């Protein structure tokens, strides 16, 4: 009798994770930086039911992609900030 409850609980957790990932996708596409963390499932759910493993794997791949895109965006922003700082310092050197 516990297997259906576990499957149902896992289904709810995966649906929430899907919703969170969709929000992260939208935010990142809109230029926002989102703190995408490594996802750790709740401990009290028991094992992931076999029928949900493909869905969970797809979500894990999608989440890893978001993390990678976020790191790339942070790198781009860091480079832009460094360029602005370099230009500011160069302008200050020639202004005086």
C-alpha positions as CSV (number, residue, x, y, z in Angstrom):
1,X,0.0,0.0,0.0
2,X,2.9,2.4,0.5
3,X,4.1,2.1,-3.1
4,X,1.1,4.2,-4.5
5,X,1.7,6.9,-1.8
6,X,5.4,7.0,-2.6
7,X,4.7,7.2,-6.4
8,X,2.1,9.9,-5.8
9,X,4.5,11.9,-3.6
10,X,7.3,11.5,-6.2
11,X,4.9,12.7,-8.9
12,X,4.1,15.8,-6.9
13,X,7.8,16.5,-6.3
14,X,8.7,16.1,-10.0
15,X,5.8,18.3,-11.0
16,X,7.0,21.0,-8.7
17,X,10.6,20.7,-10.0
18,X,9.3,21.0,-13.5
19,X,7.5,24.2,-12.6
20,X,10.6,25.6,-10.9
21,X,12.7,24.7,-14.0
22,X,10.2,26.4,-16.3
23,X,10.4,29.6,-14.2
24,X,14.2,29.4,-14.2
25,X,14.1,29.0,-18.0
26,X,11.9,32.0,-18.5
27,X,13.9,34.2,-16.1
28,X,17.2,33.2,-17.7
29,X,15.8,33.8,-21.2
30,X,14.7,37.3,-20.0
31,X,18.3,38.1,-18.9
32,X,17.8,37.5,-15.2
33,X,20.3,35.5,-13.3
34,X,18.7,32.8,-11.3
35,X,20.5,30.9,-8.5
36,X,20.1,27.4,-9.9
37,X,21.3,25.0,-7.3
38,X,21.9,21.3,-7.4
39,X,18.6,19.7,-6.6
40,X,18.4,17.1,-3.9
41,X,15.2,15.2,-3.5
42,X,13.4,15.0,-0.1
43,X,14.7,12.1,1.9
44,X,11.4,10.8,3.1
45,X,10.0,9.8,-0.3
46,X,11.6,6.4,-0.6
47,X,13.0,5.1,-3.9
48,X,12.0,6.7,-7.1
49,X,9.5,4.5,-8.9
50,X,10.8,2.9,-12.1
51,X,8.1,4.5,-14.2
52,X,9.2,8.0,-13.1
53,X,12.9,7.5,-13.7
54,X,12.9,8.7,-17.4
55,X,11.0,11.8,-16.4
56,X,13.4,12.4,-13.5
57,X,16.4,11.9,-15.7
58,X,15.1,14.4,-18.3
59,X,14.6,16.9,-15.5
60,X,18.1,16.3,-14.2
61,X,19.6,16.9,-17.7
62,X,17.5,20.1,-18.1
63,X,18.6,21.4,-14.7
64,X,22.2,20.7,-15.5
65,X,21.7,22.7,-18.7
66,X,20.3,25.6,-16.8
67,X,23.3,25.5,-14.4
68,X,25.6,25.6,-17.4
69,X,23.8,28.4,-19.1
70,X,23.8,30.4,-15.8
71,X,27.6,29.9,-15.5
72,X,28.0,31.0,-19.1
73,X,26.0,34.1,-18.5
74,X,27.9,34.9,-15.3
75,X,31.1,34.6,-17.3
76,X,29.8,37.0,-20.0
77,X,28.7,39.5,-17.3
78,X,32.1,39.3,-15.6
79,X,33.9,39.9,-18.9
80,X,31.7,42.9,-19.6
81,X,32.3,44.3,-16.1
82,X,36.0,43.9,-16.5
83,X,35.9,45.7,-19.9
84,X,33.9,48.6,-18.4
85,X,36.4,48.8,-15.5
86,X,39.4,48.7,-17.9
87,X,37.8,51.4,-20.0
88,X,37.0,53.5,-17.0
89,X,40.6,53.3,-15.8
90,X,42.0,54.0,-19.2
91,X,39.7,57.1,-19.5
92,X,40.8,58.3,-16.0
93,X,44.5,57.9,-17.0
94,X,44.0,60.1,-20.0
95,X,41.7,62.7,-18.4
96,X,44.2,64.1,-16.0
